[in-house]
């Protein structure tokens, strides 16, 4: 019933209920937890596309892939001359997402020094470009995702507890495939039809033996 999702297990139906609830609350920040490959970004896109912010940008950011020395500039922007190579003013991801949604994937990998600056933006709805003397108001919904246990990272000193409470106003956990094996036949059928269409051949049937093997496999990479 939600675009991009295949599943009818009780676990997935609960996820669908959470998505619909969050679509109706366009200002609420959300933390989406789950292993790699469980569809965390898919959940984030569904929350955005079904809500009041659907016509504004959805900006996905992989926090683990941001170079440490450029992370602040990428998130908040910079002014011309702020540092070597800054030959023009640049919008950061927050300003790019103004009016819409910023998806911070793998937020647990964000450098600790940047976490405090992110917290200030979430509290004040104001970004300060690197090298600027004034802040700029933004209206951005933040959806964050992590495949690591952020509570454990807090205990280890790698993640700020106050930032956790700010981004996890509502939490959704994307289940691994091994916890919804009843969805595997649906997924297998779905992908088989896609591949048959792509290859221009008839849609083959899946044998009962093949389905048994699929449902007994742990799928460490998930979907």
C-alpha positions, 0 to 999 in steps of 0.5 A: 500500500506504500510505494516501493514496499513489498511485505505484509508481515505484522512487522511491516504492517507496523512500519506502514502504520508508523510511516502514515503517522509520521506523514501527518506530523511534518515537523517531527524528527525521526531516527530510523534504525536497522541493519544495512539493506533493510530499507532505511532510506526507503522509509525516509522517502516514504515519510517525506513523499506522503506528507505536507513537505512532498513538493519540497526537496528531499536531500539525502546525505551519507554522513560516513562519506563526508570528508572530515575537513569539508563536513561543516561546509557541506552541511551548512555552506560557506562564504567566498574566501572562507578558506582556500579554494572557496571561490564562491558562496555555496549553499549547504545541505540544510539550505538545499533542503529548506522547506523539505527534508534532510536525510542524514544517513549513518548519523552515528559516523558523524564527527563528534565536533560536528555533532554539537554544531548540528545540535545548535541548528536543530535547536535554533533552525538557523544555519551559519555558513562557514565564514559568515557573520550572520545566521540564516533561518531554515525550515527543515525536517531532519530524518536520521538513520543509523545501522549502529546502536547509538545508545552504545555509542553514547556510552562509549563517548562517540555520540552526544546524548543531547543530539540523540534525544533531538533526532530521536523524537520518534524512532522506527526500526527497519527489521532484517529479513530473517525477522520477516521470513513470511515476506520472502515469497512476495519479495522473490516473486516481485524481483523475479517479475522485474528481472523477467521484464528486464530480460524480455522473457516469460515470468517463470514459476518458483518451486516450493523447494526453492522457496523453502531454501530462500526462507531458510537463508539468513540474508546477511545483506537483507534486501 
